[in-house]
Amino acid sequence: MRLPAIFTAAILAFTPGLALAECNWGKKMEQTVASCAEGTTWDAASQTCVTAITG
């Protein structure tokens, strides 16, 4: 009787961590416009910050 209770407690303890890990699988960290340095802008094609062209 004690073994099933320990097994159930272990499953319940690890479930939230596994669910969180699954949400991030296969996703690339995305940079946002707000994180580009001053004088640069986000280029969606290259997925990087590039020097802003003014003129």
Summary of the structure (lengths in Angstrom):
residues: 55
radius of gyration: 22.1
end to end distance: 76.4
largest distance: 76.4
contacts: 80
relative contact order: 0.11
helix: 47%
strand: 15%
